[in-house]
């Protein structure tokens, strides 16, 4: 049992501001351009107005990437091209500013925060701000055991909510949920398979670039995990406990709380999309606050995008994770905002009608 009040959560999430979005669509029609000539940028500008409650939409000046790091027992089964020890090493790489997400964040003026939710290593030497939300060292191997206990899944979910609150309270106007953890694409695929009642072959991908033997092991692990998870598929928190992990449970809480706080989220790859699927099962209207940054190479992500009705901004064959796909898409969202807010209005450029205001018989 969990003490998380899902009824209160559902009541706390509101829909986007439809009036602001409508005002922006009218503004777009009046800009110095042919109607509809900005294509999808016009849809994005209207979406941004809806989540901001402002027309024209405001600039995205304070973008935050939160990387949720954790290890997964299933990684010990050889489902990844890299050993589990890479997770802890990558956490230190993020802190050193040398990871892919750091490079893109610097380019786009975004901030990166990395958090150890379940890294299976001694991270006591890391700053307290990195480890303060740690739930456990590594999650259970989901093919043979639950990933978490009831208490752990609740602690992780609530930690994710608190992390979202911290980012919003300190000024974030757009959030990106990044991921780091060897084996996390297997966990994400298991979540999607269970919640959408799919077979392993419907959701399995190559993750970090596995060979045929590792792919076969991954299919077997997903088969066993999905079998275990189907018994609780109607309870999203129980699904996280059974076939999720500390980092995915926290990310799910983060996504839901962002919606509570009326703060837009640019989703990344398969892990954040799997968490979004869980989040929507918990709070259906939360998905109004999420946008898909990119289409990854993972089949499980494609399934979620279809179910959530999200069209990614870019499709570049990326599969790095960390939030890199969303950051790559960020300039497109910023372009939509700038075009809508900074272009001139056609009415201001046309000469006044010389016949306006004259009596009818003057003509």
C-alpha positions as CSV (number, residue, x, y, z in Angstrom):
1,X,0.0,0.0,0.0
2,X,1.1,3.6,-0.7
3,X,0.3,6.8,1.1
4,X,0.5,8.8,-2.1
5,X,-2.8,10.6,-2.6
6,X,-3.6,10.0,-6.2
7,X,-7.0,11.7,-6.0
8,X,-5.4,14.9,-4.8
9,X,-2.7,14.6,-7.5
10,X,-5.4,14.3,-10.2
11,X,-7.3,17.3,-8.9
12,X,-4.1,19.4,-8.7
13,X,-3.3,19.0,-12.4
14,X,-5.1,21.5,-14.7
15,X,-5.3,21.7,-18.4
16,X,-3.4,24.1,-20.5
17,X,-4.7,27.7,-21.0
18,X,-6.8,27.3,-24.1
19,X,-7.6,31.0,-24.3
20,X,-3.9,31.9,-24.4
21,X,-3.3,29.3,-27.1
22,X,-6.2,30.6,-29.1
23,X,-5.0,34.2,-28.8
24,X,-1.6,33.0,-30.1
25,X,-3.2,31.2,-33.1
26,X,-5.0,34.5,-34.0
27,X,-1.7,36.4,-33.6
28,X,0.1,34.0,-35.9
29,X,-2.5,34.5,-38.6
30,X,-1.9,38.2,-38.4
31,X,1.9,38.1,-38.7
32,X,3.8,39.4,-41.8
33,X,3.7,36.0,-43.5
34,X,1.3,33.9,-45.5
35,X,-1.2,32.0,-43.4
36,X,0.2,28.8,-42.0
37,X,3.6,29.3,-43.6
38,X,5.6,28.5,-40.4
39,X,4.2,25.0,-40.4
40,X,4.6,23.1,-37.2
41,X,6.3,26.1,-35.5
42,X,2.8,27.7,-35.3
43,X,1.5,24.6,-33.4
44,X,4.4,24.7,-31.1
45,X,4.0,28.4,-30.4
46,X,0.3,27.8,-29.5
47,X,1.3,24.9,-27.3
48,X,3.8,27.0,-25.5
49,X,1.3,29.8,-24.9
50,X,-1.1,27.2,-23.5
51,X,1.4,25.9,-20.9
52,X,2.7,29.4,-20.1
53,X,-0.7,31.0,-20.0
54,X,0.7,33.9,-22.0
55,X,0.3,35.2,-25.5
56,X,2.6,35.7,-27.2
57,X,4.7,33.0,-25.5
58,X,7.6,34.1,-23.3
59,X,11.2,33.1,-24.1
60,X,12.6,29.9,-22.5
61,X,15.4,31.5,-20.6
62,X,15.8,29.0,-17.7
63,X,15.9,25.4,-19.0
64,X,16.9,22.7,-16.5
65,X,18.0,19.1,-17.3
66,X,17.7,16.7,-14.3
67,X,19.6,13.5,-14.9
68,X,18.2,10.6,-12.9
69,X,20.9,8.0,-12.3
70,X,20.4,4.5,-11.1
71,X,21.6,0.9,-11.5
72,X,19.4,-2.1,-12.4
73,X,19.9,-5.7,-11.3
74,X,18.9,-6.9,-14.8
75,X,22.2,-5.4,-16.2
76,X,24.1,-8.3,-14.5
77,X,22.3,-10.6,-17.0
78,X,24.3,-9.2,-19.9
79,X,21.6,-7.2,-21.6
80,X,23.8,-4.2,-22.3
81,X,27.0,-3.5,-24.2
82,X,28.6,-2.0,-21.1
83,X,29.1,-3.2,-17.5
84,X,27.1,-1.7,-14.7
85,X,30.2,0.0,-13.3
86,X,29.8,2.6,-16.1
87,X,26.8,4.2,-14.3
88,X,28.9,5.5,-11.4
89,X,31.7,6.6,-13.7
90,X,29.2,8.5,-15.8
91,X,27.8,10.3,-12.8
92,X,31.2,11.6,-12.1
93,X,31.6,12.5,-15.8
94,X,28.4,14.6,-15.6
95,X,29.7,16.4,-12.5
96,X,33.0,17.1,-14.4
97,X,31.0,18.7,-17.2
98,X,32.4,16.2,-19.8
99,X,29.3,14.3,-20.9
100,X,27.2,14.8,-24.0
101,X,24.4,16.4,-22.1
102,X,26.9,18.9,-20.7
103,X,28.2,19.9,-24.1
104,X,24.7,20.5,-25.4
105,X,23.5,22.3,-22.3
106,X,26.5,24.7,-22.5
107,X,25.7,25.3,-26.1
108,X,22.0,26.1,-25.4
109,X,22.5,27.9,-22.0
110,X,20.7,25.1,-20.0
111,X,21.6,23.9,-16.5
112,X,22.4,20.3,-15.7
113,X,21.7,18.6,-12.4
114,X,22.6,14.9,-11.8
115,X,21.1,12.9,-9.0
116,X,22.0,9.4,-7.7
117,X,18.7,7.6,-7.0
118,X,20.0,4.1,-7.1
119,X,23.6,3.8,-8.3
120,X,25.1,0.5,-7.2
121,X,28.4,2.0,-5.9
122,X,29.8,3.9,-2.9
123,X,29.1,7.5,-3.8
124,X,29.7,9.0,-0.4
125,X,32.5,11.1,-1.8
126,X,30.1,12.9,-4.1
127,X,28.4,16.2,-3.1
128,X,25.4,15.7,-0.8
129,X,23.2,17.5,-3.3
130,X,23.8,14.5,-5.7
131,X,23.1,11.7,-3.2
132,X,20.5,13.2,-0.9
133,X,17.6,11.5,-2.7
134,X,19.3,8.1,-3.0
135,X,16.8,5.2,-2.3
136,X,19.1,2.2,-2.5
137,X,22.2,0.7,-4.2
138,X,20.8,-0.8,-7.4
139,X,17.3,-2.0,-8.0
140,X,16.3,-5.6,-8.1
141,X,16.7,-7.8,-11.1
142,X,13.2,-7.5,-12.6
143,X,13.2,-10.9,-14.4
144,X,13.3,-12.7,-11.0
145,X,12.4,-10.2,-8.3
146,X,10.7,-6.9,-7.6
147,X,12.8,-3.8,-8.4
148,X,11.7,-2.1,-5.2
149,X,9.7,-2.5,-2.0
150,X,6.5,-0.6,-1.5
151,X,8.3,1.9,0.7
152,X,11.1,2.4,-1.8
153,X,8.8,3.1,-4.7
154,X,7.0,5.7,-2.6
155,X,10.2,7.3,-1.5
156,X,11.5,7.5,-5.0
157,X,8.2,8.9,-6.4
158,X,8.0,11.5,-3.7
159,X,11.7,12.4,-4.2
160,X,10.9,13.0,-7.9
161,X,8.1,15.4,-6.9
162,X,10.3,17.3,-4.5
163,X,13.0,17.6,-7.2
164,X,10.5,19.1,-9.6
165,X,9.3,21.5,-6.9
166,X,12.9,22.6,-6.3
167,X,13.6,23.3,-10.0
168,X,10.3,25.2,-10.5
169,X,10.7,27.2,-7.2
170,X,14.2,28.3,-8.3
171,X,12.9,29.6,-11.6
172,X,12.8,26.9,-14.2
173,X,10.5,27.6,-17.2
174,X,11.2,24.3,-19.0
175,X,12.2,20.9,-17.6
176,X,14.0,18.0,-19.3
177,X,14.3,14.6,-17.6
178,X,17.5,12.9,-18.5
179,X,18.5,9.3,-17.7
180,X,21.7,7.4,-16.8
181,X,21.9,3.7,-15.9
182,X,23.2,0.6,-17.5
183,X,20.2,-1.6,-18.2
184,X,17.7,1.2,-18.1
185,X,16.3,0.6,-21.7
186,X,15.4,-2.9,-20.6
187,X,13.5,-1.5,-17.6
188,X,11.8,1.0,-19.8
189,X,10.8,-1.6,-22.3
190,X,9.4,-3.8,-19.5
191,X,7.3,-0.9,-18.2
192,X,5.9,-0.3,-21.7
193,X,5.3,-4.0,-22.4
194,X,3.4,-4.4,-19.1
195,X,1.3,-1.2,-19.3
196,X,0.4,-1.7,-23.0
197,X,0.2,-5.5,-22.9
198,X,2.8,-6.0,-25.5
199,X,5.2,-8.9,-26.3
200,X,9.0,-8.5,-25.8
201,X,9.6,-8.4,-29.6
202,X,7.2,-5.4,-29.8
203,X,9.4,-3.3,-27.5
204,X,12.9,-4.6,-27.5
205,X,15.7,-2.5,-28.9
206,X,19.4,-2.5,-29.1
207,X,20.0,0.0,-26.3
208,X,23.6,0.9,-26.1
209,X,24.3,-1.1,-29.2
210,X,24.2,-4.8,-28.2
211,X,25.1,-7.8,-30.3
212,X,22.9,-10.7,-31.2
213,X,23.7,-12.7,-28.1
214,X,22.9,-9.8,-25.8
215,X,19.7,-9.1,-27.7
216,X,18.6,-12.6,-27.2
217,X,19.3,-12.3,-23.4
218,X,17.4,-9.0,-23.4
219,X,14.4,-10.6,-25.0
220,X,14.4,-13.4,-22.5
221,X,14.7,-11.0,-19.6
222,X,11.8,-8.9,-20.9
223,X,9.7,-12.0,-21.3
224,X,10.2,-13.0,-17.7
225,X,9.8,-9.4,-16.4
226,X,6.6,-8.8,-18.4
227,X,5.2,-12.1,-17.1
228,X,5.8,-10.9,-13.5
229,X,4.5,-7.4,-14.1
230,X,1.2,-8.4,-15.8
231,X,-0.3,-9.4,-12.5
232,X,-0.2,-5.8,-11.3
233,X,-0.6,-3.9,-14.6
234,X,-3.7,-2.1,-13.4
235,X,-1.8,-0.4,-10.6
236,X,0.9,1.9,-12.1
237,X,2.8,2.3,-8.8
238,X,2.9,-1.5,-8.4
239,X,4.2,-1.7,-11.9
240,X,7.1,0.6,-11.0
241,X,7.7,-1.5,-7.9
242,X,7.7,-4.8,-9.9
243,X,9.5,-4.0,-13.1
244,X,10.7,-0.4,-12.7
245,X,13.6,1.0,-10.6
246,X,14.4,3.8,-8.2
247,X,15.4,6.2,-11.0
248,X,12.3,5.5,-13.1
249,X,10.0,5.9,-10.1
250,X,11.6,9.2,-9.3
251,X,11.4,10.4,-12.9
252,X,7.7,9.5,-12.9
253,X,7.1,11.6,-9.8
254,X,9.1,14.4,-11.4
255,X,7.0,14.4,-14.6
256,X,3.7,14.3,-12.7
257,X,4.7,17.1,-10.4
258,X,5.9,19.3,-13.3
259,X,2.3,19.1,-14.5
260,X,1.0,20.0,-11.0
261,X,3.3,23.0,-11.1
262,X,2.1,24.0,-14.6
263,X,5.7,23.7,-16.0
264,X,6.3,22.2,-19.4
265,X,8.5,19.2,-19.9
266,X,10.4,18.3,-23.1
267,X,10.6,14.5,-23.1
268,X,13.8,12.7,-24.2
269,X,14.1,9.1,-25.2
270,X,12.7,5.7,-24.2
271,X,13.2,6.1,-20.5
272,X,11.5,9.4,-20.0
273,X,8.7,8.3,-22.4
274,X,8.2,5.1,-20.4
275,X,7.9,7.1,-17.3
276,X,5.5,9.5,-19.0
277,X,3.3,6.5,-19.8
278,X,3.3,5.5,-16.2
279,X,2.6,9.1,-15.2
280,X,-0.4,9.4,-17.5
281,X,-1.8,6.2,-16.1
282,X,-1.6,7.8,-12.7
283,X,-2.8,11.3,-13.7
284,X,-4.3,11.3,-17.2
285,X,-4.3,15.1,-17.7
286,X,-0.5,15.4,-16.8
287,X,0.3,14.6,-20.5
288,X,-1.0,18.1,-21.5
289,X,2.3,19.5,-20.1
290,X,4.7,17.2,-22.0
291,X,6.2,17.5,-25.5
292,X,8.3,14.9,-27.3
293,X,11.8,16.2,-28.1
294,X,13.1,13.4,-30.4
295,X,12.3,10.0,-31.8
296,X,14.9,7.5,-30.5
297,X,15.8,4.2,-32.1
298,X,14.0,2.2,-29.4
299,X,10.7,0.6,-30.4
300,X,9.2,1.0,-26.9
301,X,9.5,4.7,-27.2
302,X,7.7,4.7,-30.6
303,X,4.8,2.8,-28.9
304,X,4.5,5.3,-26.2
305,X,4.6,8.3,-28.6
306,X,1.7,6.8,-30.5
307,X,-0.3,6.2,-27.3
308,X,0.4,9.7,-26.0
309,X,-0.3,11.3,-29.3
310,X,3.1,13.0,-29.4
311,X,5.0,13.9,-32.5
312,X,8.7,14.3,-31.8
313,X,10.4,17.5,-32.9
314,X,13.5,15.8,-34.4
315,X,14.3,12.3,-35.7
316,X,18.1,11.9,-35.9
317,X,18.6,8.3,-35.0
318,X,19.9,9.3,-31.5
319,X,20.0,6.8,-28.6
320,X,22.5,8.4,-26.1
321,X,19.9,9.3,-23.5
322,X,21.0,11.8,-20.8
323,X,18.5,14.4,-22.1
324,X,20.6,14.9,-25.3
325,X,17.7,14.3,-27.7
326,X,15.5,16.9,-26.0
327,X,18.3,19.4,-25.9
328,X,18.9,18.9,-29.6
329,X,15.3,19.8,-30.2
330,X,15.2,22.8,-27.8
331,X,16.2,25.4,-30.5
332,X,13.1,24.4,-32.5
333,X,10.9,25.2,-29.6
334,X,12.8,28.5,-29.0
335,X,12.4,29.3,-32.7
336,X,8.6,28.9,-32.5
337,X,8.5,31.3,-29.5
338,X,10.7,33.9,-31.2
339,X,8.9,33.9,-34.5
340,X,5.6,34.3,-32.8
341,X,6.7,37.0,-30.3
342,X,9.1,39.0,-32.4
343,X,7.7,39.1,-36.0
344,X,5.7,42.2,-37.0
345,X,2.0,42.3,-37.6
346,X,0.7,42.7,-41.1
347,X,-1.8,45.3,-39.9
348,X,1.0,47.5,-38.8
349,X,2.8,47.4,-42.2
350,X,-0.1,47.9,-44.6
351,X,-1.1,51.6,-45.5
352,X,-4.4,52.7,-44.1
353,X,-7.4,52.3,-46.3
354,X,-7.9,55.8,-47.9
355,X,-11.6,55.1,-48.1
356,X,-12.0,54.2,-44.4
357,X,-14.2,56.6,-42.5
358,X,-15.8,58.4,-45.5
359,X,-19.6,58.5,-45.7
360,X,-21.1,56.1,-48.1
361,X,-22.3,58.8,-50.6
362,X,-18.7,60.2,-50.9
363,X,-17.9,57.4,-53.3
